[in-house]
């Protein structure tokens, strides 16, 4: 199979694969598998009977407590930092 993508995207895939010690093919394959796993996971919402429910609830409550104490950053600031860190433009 052959897929055509922009040269910019090819270069970005090369950079990301190299950073993780993978070939571009292995990197793209992993992305596709992770996407599928995420889609399957996202379709199964947690409820109070799920063993992970209390862990997730605790993490959310901790985050809300951080916000109330003012111990957080605005989302726009975090997103800007991530864009710089990973070289993503607007």
N, C-alpha and C positions, 0 to 999 in steps of 0.2 A: 504494500500500500504506500502511496505517496501523498503527502499533504503539503500544500503550499501555504506558507505564512510569511509575513513581512520580514525583511532583513533585521529590523529592530527587535522583533520578537525572537527571532533565531538567536541573535546576539545575547539578549537577556536570558534566554534559556541556557545558553552556553555558560554564561557567568554564574547563574544559579546552580547549575549542575556541577560545575567545577568547584564552587564554594563548598559543596556537599560531597565532593569526591566521587561523583557519578558521571556516567556518560549522559549525553543529552537524551538518548533513547530511554535509559533507565530512569532519569529524572522525570520525563514526561509520563512514562508508564506509572511511576509512583503517584504523580499528581492525579492521574485519572482514577487510580485505585482509591486514593484518599478521598477524592470527590464522591465516588460511589459509596464508600463507607459513611461519609458524612451525610449523604442523602438518606441512607438507610437509618442512621442514628437519629437524624432530625425528624423522621416520621414516627418515632416512638417517644412521645412526651413522657416526662416523669410524673408519677403520682405518689401519694403518701405511702403506698405499699412497696415502691421501688427501693431497693437497698441504698441507692445513691441519693435518694431524695433529701435526707437530712444533711448530707455533705454539701449538696448544692445549695440548699436553703441556708445553711450556716455561712457559706461563702458569700451569698447575696446579702445576708444580714450584716456580715462584717463590712462589706463594701458600703452599705447604707450608713453604718455607724461612722466609717471613715469620712463620708461626705458630710454628715452632720457635724463632725469635729473640724471640718475644713481641711482635712488631710487627704486632699485629692487634687487632680488637675482637670481643667476643662477639656472636654473631648477634642475640641479643635486643636489644642496645644499638643495633645498626645498624638493625634493624627499627623500633624505637621512634623513631629519628631520621627514618627515611623516612616513618613515619606522621605525624609532626609537619610535616615538610617538605611533604607532599602532602595534608595535611588528612584523613587516613584514620583513622576511629575503629575501635576493636576490634570 
